Amino acid sequence: MSRDEIPDTRQTLDANGTTYHYYSLPKAAEALGNIDRLPMTLKILLENQLRFSDADSVSREDLQALVDWQQQGSSDREIGYRPARVLMQDFTGVPGVVDLASMRAAVEALGEDPARINPLSPVDLVIDHSVMVDKFGNPSAFKDNVAIEMERNRERYEFLRWGQDAFDNFRVVPPGTGICHQVNLEYLGKTVWTKEEDGKIFAYPDTLVGTDSHTTMINGLGVLGWGVGGIEAEAAMLGQPVSMLIPEVVGFKLTGKLKEGITATDLVLTVTQMLRNRGVVGKFVEFYGDGLADLPLADRATIANMAPEYGATCGFFPVDEETLSYLRLTGRDDDVIALVEAYCKMQGLWREPGHEPIFSDTLHLDMSEVEASLAGPKRPQDRVALKDMKATFEKLMEEGDQGKQPHSEEKGKLFSEGGQTAVGVHDSYEHHDSQHVEYDGESFKLNPGAVVIAAITSCTNTSNPSVMMAAGLLARNALARGLKTKPWVKTSLAPGSKVVTEYLEAGGVSDDLDALGFNLVGYGCTTCIGNSGPLPPPIEKAVEDGDITVASVLSGNRNFEGRIHPLVKTNWLASPPLVVAYALAGNVRLDLSSEPLGEDKDGKPVYLKDIWPSQADIANAVEQVKTSMFRSEYAEVFEGDATWKALKVPQSKVYQWSEGSTYIQHPPFFEGMGRHPDPIEDVKDANILAILGDSVTTDHISPAGSIKPDSPAGRYLQERGIKPVDFNSYGSRRGNHEVMMRGTFANVRIQNEMLDGVVGGETRHVPTGEQMAIYDAAMKYQEKETPLVVVAGKEYGTGSSRDWAAKGTRLLGVRAVIAESYERIHRSNLIGMGVVPLQFPEGEDRKTLGLTGDETISIEGLDALTPGGKVKVTVNGDKGEKKLEALCRIDTANELEYYRHGGILHYVLRKMIGTA
């Protein structure tokens, strides 16, 4: 296919006195066909294909397939998509930079110039995942937590500073600045990106991939972006296209307005439930309808943020006047705003009233029907109306008391009105006696349902001034009525940017939040990613002694089991004002729609409705948010404080690894790597490392949260002189493969069906019959050079884009995963690490096969794989031999090439030195 057969669509436009060159979509339509009703997201993909159209990566058929998508609302064509930039956070960013450093070492070992390994696209890394809530409820909490963070993470931060200096196109936003998605929304994102080439300024849609699944938040600003695994993001920044099938696009029509007292959080929990029930995994969701005209951009960003929770690749909002207003509010340059308006209107990327694109499927929500809600106890899509919270928790307790677990159908009705259930994960909400506690000068009983963590946290809601101001106003009203936080509640406030602190102070509510214990604890993700820190020792002891089912309430987006705190079995997502309300109530076994939060100084009951701020009061408070706040806080966003600036930074092209470091180690991924890939060998007589159930998340697979002293990772650190108090979290040690591989499949809530009733990262070592940690068993298998497989149920790899879920799997010696279905990012990551994802044929699964874990599994045909092809799987066990044809979930030719090379980074490295 020659370049001449692709239409030349280059045009120019003027905005604010500057001439920009661009690839015209209307001009392309003249040659390819009408695109007026093509979804906005696919128009952006079409522009991307036009801009990179050449004989190697884009053909006219690729362009035509996007236009012809309108005929059926789907396509089976694979395209190579090149985002404008890459966004990282430090948990995923550190191993990303470790991989780049390791690639440089590998290139040097092959006798090539290591500087050839360098990002080709702009990369921003925001340090936001490391701060923990060690100190809380006092004015010095922020200062103390930052000091602890810097001390714990000095090695990692020195390494990132090295990367900032060593690599081109790589910027680091220092700790204590904000959450990457909120910084992206408020500062980094431009909606329309520009680049100078040959003296010309080219304009094109701002697009990105990020190493965090909530990268989708930027979709609220009309920027197409989504989360990918760290390894895939590294390939993108090294110039490789993101291989993808042209997706189905689900249209979500919004009409009406939210009622008085209903928040954006309530809206997003409703949207999440609706989309999960419809089934949008691997699809784009695009919001449309005249309800968008009255939907603030912060609310759009809240909905877009939770695309991973409703399962979509992204949740996109088109550009309109509200987009421009937000760009102005947040201090973007006039030139940027003028270009966004001119470009989007010229390209047909501007939302017009009444416009309804063609979609694969549609849903509709009248926002006036949304009611106050939470989600839990362990999945973000399991919405529970506020009025039903008490009954829901009582039902959980009842199931626990009866000593049985609800069936999938019952759970669906109880929690999500349908959908998959995590039957492969531990469920226990048993009723135990209350415990008497003496703490902080007070004496009280800790009861089942006690709220032990109340956290205003996460990018999802702290980017939204309306819900943040509502929380502050509710705190003010509560204090006026004499209410106070219950003594067993660990309270925290972790905004996504410093701007939030400014406007809470301007609104006069900071002191009120402080008075209820919601003091600033840090600018970072904190509780939402498991960095909730320890509970006060007397509270922890009471929970453990009584095995009490307690609760957390957080304004985050994730509440998977074992994520928030190992001792907290039920975790509830809620709006910031509801977080404050539950801190006052102290227990989730209340119906806050009808029962009092507490009593005032006169002994009269105070109800939630008595202190809930009016919409007018919230609107007045939001008026305090000014452009000057954004401009002042982001003026020196890359500078950092004195401690950051004083870090020692080694100056070298190739990183000098330290054997004594427990944070940064040279990973073995490229050991013995040659210039060309070795042939792929079939898997013969593999043992099963684990048999897992449905909805096993990357939180269950990947090391996350705290490190237990008696775990393999804990033992490793103690052997190197690290005391448990200084373990830090798994996330902070992602740059050390020795820690991470020991923590893979080590989640306290994971359940391996090879062991009856055992919860946690254990397995049976088949040759000896001995029960042991999954890591220890894997090492025994490696000693004998025995290959391994993992068997799983539906929706394997749900959740965050944790590349260590795949990296750890590979380092444990797992050659293949066989599951009933996969979620998008983890499937891609497995391939990126050289692990083949296979899917059971229809009608077969671990149960129909009667797998116990004692079987051996052989896989034939790996050397002759084709995208979406079949492979022969032979299962041998006591019941004889069973043969089946599994579907290979290597879906595209690019993915197959990555797998053939042993992983995506091996392929990129060989390509950069000219041998691939």
N, C-alpha and C positions, 0 to 999 in steps of 0.2 A: 504494500500500500504506500504510494508516494505521498510526499508532503503536499504536492500540488492539488491532490484530490480533497484536501481539507480546506474548507472555506477560509479565506483571509478576512478576519473580522476586526482587525485593528482600527480603532477610531481615537479621536481626541475629544476632551471636554474641558471647559474652563470653570474653575470654582475659586472665588475670592482672589482673582487675578493670577492664578497659577494654571498652567496647561498640563493636563494629565493624559497619558496614553492608556488605553484599556482595550479589552477584548469584548466586543459588543454582542450581547445576547440577541437583540432585535436583528442585527445583521446576520447572525448565525441562523436565525429562524427563517430568513429569506431562502437559505439553501437547504435547511434541514426539515422545515415544517413549523407550524404554529406552536408556540410554547406559552401562550397567554395563561393557560390553566395548569401548567406544570407546577407542582409544589415548589415553594421558595427554596427549600433545601436542595431539591434536584437542580434548580436553576444555578445554585452555587456550585454544585458538582459539575454541571455542564460548563460553566465558566472556567473551572479548574482544568477540565480536559482541553478546552480551547487554548488556554494559556500554555499548556505543556504538550501541545500536539506536535509530535514528531514520529518518525517511522518506528522507533523502538518501543515507545511506551503508550502512545495513543493513536488509534486509527479512526477513520471516519465512521466505522461501524460502532465504535464506542460512543461517539457523539450521537449517532442516529438512535442507538439503543436508549439513551436518556430521553430523547424526544419521543420515541415510540412507546416509552413507558406508559404514556397517557392512555394507550389503547386498552391495556389490561390492568394497570395499577401494579404491575410487577415486572421483573426482568430476571433472567438467569445469567446476565452478562457480568463478567468480572472487569473491574477497572482499577487503575492505579491512581490513587488520590494523593496529592502532595499538599499538606497543610502549610500555611504561611509560617507557623512558629510552633514551638513546643513549650509546655508549662510543666514544671516539676515541683514537688514538695520534698522536704529533706528526707523523709523516711524512704521514699522511692528514689529520690535524687542521689543520695549517697551511694547506693549500689550501682546506680547508673554511671556516676563518675568513676566508681571503682572499676566498672566494666570498661569504660573508656581508657582508664589508666592501664588496665590489664591488656587491652588491645594494643596500646602503644608498646608495652613490654613485648608482646607477641610479635609485632611488626619489627621491632628492633632485633629480636631473636632470629627472624627470618632474613636479617641483613638489609632491611629497608629503613627509610627515614621515618621515625615515630611521629613526626609532626604531620604526616599525611593523615593521621587520625585526628579529626577536628570537626566540630559541628559546622554544617553547611547552612543550617537554618537557625534563626535566632532562638535562643533558649533562655528562659527565665526560671530560676529556682528560688522558691520562697520557703524560708525556714519557719515552719509553723507547727510541726508535729511533735516537737521535742519537749515543750514545756509541760510540766505535770502539776497537778493541784496538791502539792505537799502542804502548803500553808493556805489557810482560808479564814474568812470571817473576821479579818482585822485589817487595819489600814496599811500594814507593811507587807501584806501577802504578795502583792505584785513584785515588789523589790526583792523579797526573799526568794520567791520562786524563780525569778530571772537569774539570781546569783547561783542558785542550786543548778539550774539548767546549764549555765555556762561552765560550771565546774564539772558536771557530769559529762558534758558533750564537747569538751575542749578539743580532744583528738579529732572528732568528726568535723568540727568547725574549722580547725586548722587545715584539714584535708580539703574542705570545700573552698576555703580561701586559696589553697594551691590551685585547685581546678579553675577558679575564677581568673587567675593570672596565667595559667598554662594554656588554656583553650581560648580560641577566638569565638565570638558570637555567644558568649556564655556569661550571664549576669546572675548575681546572687542578692536576694533581698534578705538582710540580716534578721536574726531572731528578735522577737519583741516588736515586730512591725505589724503583722496581721496574718490572716489566713489566705492561702494562695488564691482561692476562688474569689474572695472578696477584694483582694488587691487587684486581681485580674479585672473584676467588674468595675471597680472604682478608678483604676489607673492604667493598667496595662492594655486592656482591650480598646480597639479603635473603631470597630465596626467595618471600616474600610481601611485596608493596609496599603502602604506605598513602598516602592523600592526604586532606586535609581539604577538604570542600566544604560550604558553608552550615552550618557548625557541626557537621557529621557527619564521622566518620572512616571512610573507605571502604577496605576491604581487597580486594586482587586479586592474581593471580599476578605475580611479578616477571618482566618480560619486557624484552627489549632487542634492538636491532640495533647493530652495531658496524662501524667503518670498517676492520676488520682481519678477515680470514677466520677467524682462530682465536678469534674471539668465542665460538665454540661451546664453548670450555672450560667456560664457566659452566653448561652443560647438566649437568655432573656434580653440581651443587648443586640440581638440580631446577628450574633457571631456563631458560626457553625463550629462546634467543638465537642469532643467526647473523650472519655478515658480509654487508654490502652495500657497494656502491660509495659513495664519499664523497658524491657528488651525491644518491644516494637517501637516505643518512642525513641529509643537510642538509634534504631535503624532509620527512623524518619528524619532525625536531626543530622544523620550522616548521609542524607540525600536519597534514601530509598523511598519509593512510594508505599503508602499504606494500601495493601491489596484488599479489595472489598467487592462484594457483589452489590450491584445497584439495589438498594433496599426497597422494601415496601414502605410506604409512608401513610401513617394513620392520622387522619384529621380529627382534631378535638375541638368541637365548636363550643365557645363560651358565650353565653348570653346573660342578661340580667346583672344584678349587683348583689354584693354581700349584704346581709341584714345587719342591723345594729348589734354590736357585741360579738360579731363573728370575725375571725382573723384570717390572714393569709395562710397561717399554719393549718387551720381547719380546712381551708380550701385545698391545700396541697395534699393533705391526708385523704380527702375525698377523691381527688383526681388519681392519687396513687392506687387506691383501692379499685377504682373503676377500671383503670388501665391494666392492672395486674389480673383482674378477673377476665378482661377481654383477651389478654395474651398478646404482648407486644415485644417479646424478646427478640433482639436482633433487628428491630424495625425502628425507623424514624417516627417520631410523633411531632406533628406540626399544629400549633394552636391557631385558630382563626375564629371569625365571628365578631359581631359588633360589640360584644361585651368587652373586647380588648380596648375599646376607646376609653373606658373608665377604669382600666386595670393598671395601677401604677407599675412602673418598671421594676421596683423592688419586689412586688408581688409576683411578677412574671419570673424574675430571677429565682424566687423561692420555689416556684413550680418547676422551673427548668433544672434546678439543682438536684431534685430528687428523681431524675430520669432513671438512675440505676435502681431505685427502689420500685419504680413501676416497671422496670425491666427493659426499657427502651434504650437504644443507642444514644438518642438525644431527644430533648423536648424543646422544640424551636419556636421562637416568637419572631415574626417579621418586623422589619423596621417601619416606624411611623413617627408621628409628631412626639409621642411620649419618649421614644428613643432619643430624639434630639434634645428634649427637655432634660433628660437624665444626663446626657453628655455635657450640657451646659452647667447643670447643678454641680457635677463632679469636677468641674474646672478644666475640661478638655479645651484645646486651642480652638479659636474661631475657624482656622483653616480646616481643621479636622471636621468640625460640625458642618461647614459649608460643603466639603467634599462628600460627606456621608449623604446629605440630602440630594445633591446633584447626581451623584453616581447611582444611588439606589433608584431614583426616579427615572433616570435614563435607561437603566438595566431591567426595569420591571420588577425590582426587588422591594418596592415600596407598597405597604399595605393600603389598599383602597377600600372604603366602606362597601360592604355587600359582596366583596370578592370571595368566591368559593372555588378553590382549585379542585382538580380531580385527585381523589385519594384512593388508596387501596381499601380503606375501611374508614368509617366515621363513628364518633361518639358525640354526645351532646350533654352539656350540663348547664342548667339554669342556676346561676350562682346564688340566687335568692333562696334556694332550697338547702344550702349548706348549713350544717349545725355544728355546735361546739363539739370537738372530738379530741381523742388521743389515739395512739396506736401502740399495740403491744399484745402480749407481754414479751415477745421476742422477735417479731417481724414487723417491719415498717408498713407493710400493706394491710396489716390486720387492724383496721380502724375500729375503734369503740367509741360510740357516742358518750359524751360526758355523763349523761343521765344513766348510762348503762354500766359505768365503771364499777360500782359497788357489786352489782349482780355478777359481772364478769369475773371479778376477783373471787367472789364467793364460790363461783362455779369451779374455778381453778382449785381452790382449797378442798371442795367437795370431791373432786376427782382424785386428789392426792389422798384424802382420808379413806377413800374406798380402795386404795392400793392398786388402782388400775389406771391405764392411760386411755383417753378418748380415742375412738377410731378416727380415721382420716375424715370420714363424712361428718362426724360430730364436731371435730375441730374446725372444719370448714365453716359450719353453721355458727359456731361459737365466736370464732375470731375474724373470719374474713368473708363470710357468705360465699365460700367456695375457694378453690385454689389448692396448691400443693401444701403438704405439711412436712415438717422436718422429722419424719419418723426414724431417721437414722441418727438422731441426736437426742441426748438425754432430756427427758421431761419429768420433773418431779416438783410438785407444789404441796408438800405435805403439811398438815396442820400440827403444830407443836405448841407447847405451853409458852406463855410469855416469860420474859426474863426481867428480873429486877436489875436496874443499872444505876450506879452512882457515877456521875460524870460532870465535870466542870461546875462543881458546887450544887448540882441539882440531883434529885432522886426521882426516878420514874420507871415505868414499866415499858419494855419494848415488846410490842405486839406484832403478830402477823399482819402484813400489809404496811408496816411502818415505812415511811419515806426516809431512807437513810442518805440519799443523794438527791439534791435538787440543783440542777445546773443549767444556767443560761449559757449555752455553748453552741458552737458549730457555725459554719458558713451559711447554712440553710436559712437561719432566722436572724442572726446578728447583723446581716447585711440589710435588714428591713427596718427602717426607722419607725414604722407604725407599730410593729409588735414590741420593739424595744422601748419606745416611749410608753406604750400601754403597760408594760411591766413596771416601769418606774412610777407611773401614775397610780397603778393598783397598790404599789408599795406605800405611796404617800397616803392614799385613802385608808389603807389598813392601819397604818400608824396612828392616824387621826382617830380611829375607833379603838385604839388600845391593843391591837393584836400584835403578836410577835411570833417569830419562827420557833418551832418546837426544838428542844435542845438536842435531839438525836439526829437532826438533819444536817448533813454536810452541804453547805451552800457555796455557790461559786458563780462568778460572772466573768466570762472569757469572750470579749468582743472580737469580731473579725478584723477590725482596724481601729487605729487610734481616733479616727473621726467619730466613732461611736461614743467614746469617752467625752469628746468635745461637745457633742450635741446633747448627751445626757446631762452634762453640767449646765449647758445653756438652757435646757428645759427645766432646770431646778430639781431634778429627781435623783441625782447621784447620791446625795446624803440619805435619801429615803431608802434606796436600795442598800446602801452601806449599813443603815440601822437595822435592817433585817438579815444582815450577814452576807448579802450579795456584793461583797467587795470585789474589786478587780483582782483577778488571780493571774492574768496573763493574756497576751494577744496570740491566741493559737487555738487549736482544735480541742485540746484537753479531754473532757469527759466523753465526748462523742466518739473518739478513737480509742477509748480505754485508758487515757491518762488521767483518770479520776483521782489517782493517788490513794493512799491508805485511808480507811475509816479510822476514827479515833479508837485506840486499843480497847476501851471498855465496850464500845459498840460492836467491834469485831468479835470480841469474846462472847458477848451475849448472843449474837447471831449464830456463832459456831456451837456454843453450848446448847442452845435450844433448837438448833437446826431450823431457825425461823425463816419463813419465806418473806423476805423484805423487798422493797421496791426502790427503784430510782425513777425520777421524772426529769427529763432533759429536753431541751429545745433543739435536739439534733436530728440526724437522719438515719442513724443506725442503732439498733437495739438487739443485735443478735446475742445468743446465749454466750456467757462468759466474756463478752466484749467490754461491758461497762465496768464491772468489778466481779472478781471470782465468787464473792459471797452473795451477790445480789442476783436472785433468780428471775425476777420480773422487772422489766425495764420498759418505760412508757414514754413515747415521744409526745410532746405537747408544745403549745405556744409559750413564749416567755412569760406572759401574764399568768398562765395556768401553772407554770413552774413555781412562780412565787406563791400562788394560791395553795398549792399542795405542800409547800414548805410551811405555810401557816397551819394548814389542816393536820399535817404530820402523818397521814395515812391515806392509802388509796381505797380503803374499805368504807368510803363515804360517797354518798350521792351529792356532789356539790351543787347540783341544780335544785336540791330541796332541803339538804341538811346544812346546819351552820358550820362555818369554818372554826368558830370559837365564840368566846363571849367578850363583850366590851367591859370597860372599867366598872360599869353599873350592873354587870351580870346578865345583860341582855344578849340574846344570840345575834351574831353577825353573819350574814349570808353573803355568798359570792356576789350576788346581784347588787348588794348594798355598796360594795367597794369597786365594782367593775367600772372603769372609766367610760364616759360617753364617747361616741364617735367624734363629736365636736371638740371635746377636750383633747383627744388624740390628734386630731387634725391641727389644732392650735399648737400643740407641742411639736409636731413635725415641721411646722413653719420655722422652728428654730434651727433647722438644718440649713447651713449656708455654704455657698461655693467657696468662700474663704477658708473654711475648715479643711476641705479637700486639698486646696492648693498649698496650705501651710504644712499639712501632715505629709504630703507626698513630694514636697520640694527636695528632700534629701533622703528619698526612700532607700537608696543603695548604700548610704553612709554607715549606719550602725553606730552603736554607742562606743565609749572609750575602750571597753573590754574587747569588743569585736575588732576594733582598729589595732589593738595591741597584740593580737594573736601572731605567733611566729609562722611565717609563710616560707617554706622551702622554695627555692628558685631552680626549677629543672623541667625539661621536657618530659622526662620519664620519672614517675613517682618512685621515691626511695622507700620501699616497704620496710616496716619494722616488725621483726618476729615477736617482739614483746608486746605489741599492741593487741588489746582485746576488742578494739572497735573497727580497725581497718586491717584486713588481711588480703594477700594476693590470692584470688580465687583460682581453682584448678581448671576452669572451663577450657582454656586454650593449651593446656599441657600436651606436649607431643604433637601439636597441630602441624600438619604438612601444608604445602602449597595447594594441594588438591584433595578433595574428600575421598575417604575410603568407601568401598562398596557397603551398602546396608545389609546387615545380616538379619536373618529371621530370628525370632525368639523361640528358644527350645527349652521345654521343661521348666518354665518359670514357676516360682512359688508365688502365692498370693500374700502380699504384705498386709492388706486390710480389705475388709468387705464393709462398705458404708451404705447408708440408706439414702433417702430423698433429701433434696434441698441442703446438702452439705455445702457450706459456704467456704469461701477463701479464708475467712476468719478461723474456720475449723482446721483447714489444711496448713495455712501459713502461720509461722510464729508471730504472735501478736499479744500485746498486753504485758503483764508482769512475768518474770522468770522465777519459777519455784526453786528453792534451794536444793530439793531432792530430785530435780529433773536432770536429764543428761546435760542440758545447757547450764544449769545451776552448778552441777558438779564440775564441768569444764572450767567455769569461771573461778570457782573456789580453788581448784587445783593451780590456778595462776595467781592466787593471792587476792582475789576480789571478794570482799565481804558481801553477804546478801543485801545489806543496806545500800551498797553501791552498784548493784546489778544493773540499775536503770531498766528500760523496757526492751523487749525484742526489737521493736521498731527502731530504737536508737542504735542497735547493734547490727543493723542490716548490712553494714559494710564488712562484717566478719562471717564468712561462710561456715566456719566451725561452730559458731553459736546457732546460726540459722538452720543448718541441716539437722542439728540436734533438737530444734524446736518445731520441725515440720511434723504435722499430724500429732502435736502434743497438747492440743487444746483440752482444757479440763472438762469440757462438755461433749467431746466427740465420743461416739459409740461405735466400736468395731464389732460387727456381728460375728466375728470369729470367736468372741468371748461372751459368754452368757452374763448379761447384767452388769458388766464391767464398764465403767465410764471413765474416759480419759485416754491419753495416747498410748495405749497398750496393745499388744498383739500376742499371738501364739507363734513361737518359732517352731515350725512344723517338724524339722528333723529331730528335735529333742522333746517337743511337746511342752516346752517351758514358756510360761507367761513372762513377758518383759516389755520394756519400753520399745516403741516402734523403731526408734533410732538404733538401739542396741541390737535388735533383731536384724535390721538392715545391714549393720556392720558384720554380723556373723555370716549372713548370706554373701556379702562381698568377699569375705575371706575365702569362700569356696567358689567364687565367680559365678554365683547363681543369679540369673536375671529375675526380676520381680515385676509383678503387675498389681494394680489396684483395681478393685471392682466396686461399682457404685450404682445408685439408683437414678432418679430423675433430677434434672436441674443441678448437675454437678458443677461446682465452682461458682455458685451464686455470690454476688457481693462485690467488694472492692477489687480494684485492679492490682492485686498483690502479685508482683512478679516472683516473689519468693515462694509462693504456693507452687509454682512450676519449677523454679530453680532447686528448691529443697527436694521436690519429688525426684528430679533427675539425679541429684547428688546422692540420694538414698539408693540409687541403683534401679529405679523403676523405669522399665522400657516402654510400657504401655498402660493406659487407663482404659477400662471397658465400662461404659456407663449407659444408662437408658437415654439420657439427653444431657446437653451441656449449656451453660451460659457462655455468652460470646467471648468475653475477654480471657477467661481462663483456658478455654479451648485453644485460642490463638497463642496464649503464652506457653502451653504445653508443647505445641509445635515449634515455637521459637526456641525451646530448650532441647529439642530433639526427642521429645516423648510423643509417641503416636496416640492420638485420641480415637478410640473405636467405639462404635455404638451398637448395642445389642440389636439383632434383627427383630422386627415386629413380632410380638407374642412371646419373646424370650427375655428373661432377666435372671438375676441371681437367685430368685425364689423358684422360678420354674425349673431351673437347673439344679436346685437343691444344694447350692454351694455351701460348704462348711469352712473352707479355707485350707483343707488338707489336700485339695486337688493340685495338679500341675497343669499349666496352660502353655500351649505352643501356638505360635502365630506364623503363618506362611504367606508369602507373597509381598513382603515389605520391599523387596528389591524391584518389584514391578508395579508399584503403586500408581494409581491415577487419581486425580481429584474426585472425591466422592465415590471412589470405587469400592470394591469388596475385598476382604481378606479372609482366609480360612483360619478359623480358631478351633483348636482341639482341646477339649477338657478331659483330663484323665483323673479318675478317682475310684473310690471303693465301688461305686455304682457302675463302673465300666467307662467306656469312652463315648464322648458326645461331640459331634462336629457341628459347627454352625458357621454361617457367613456373616461376618460383622461388617457394618458400614464404616469405611474409613472417613473420619471427619476432618481430613485435610481437604478443604473445600475448593482451593484455588491452585493454579499452577505456581504462583509465587510461593505459597505456603509449602508446596511440595519441594520446590527448590531449596527453601530454608531447611526443611527436614533432611533432604539429601545431603546437605553440607554439615549436618550435625547441630544446626541451630541458626537462627537469623544473624547473630553477630559473627559467626564463622563465615557465613556467606558474604556479609558486608565487608569484613576484613579482607577476604580473598578478592572481592571485587575492587577494593581500594588499592590493592597492590597488583591488580591486573591478572589474577589467575582464575577468576570466576566468570 
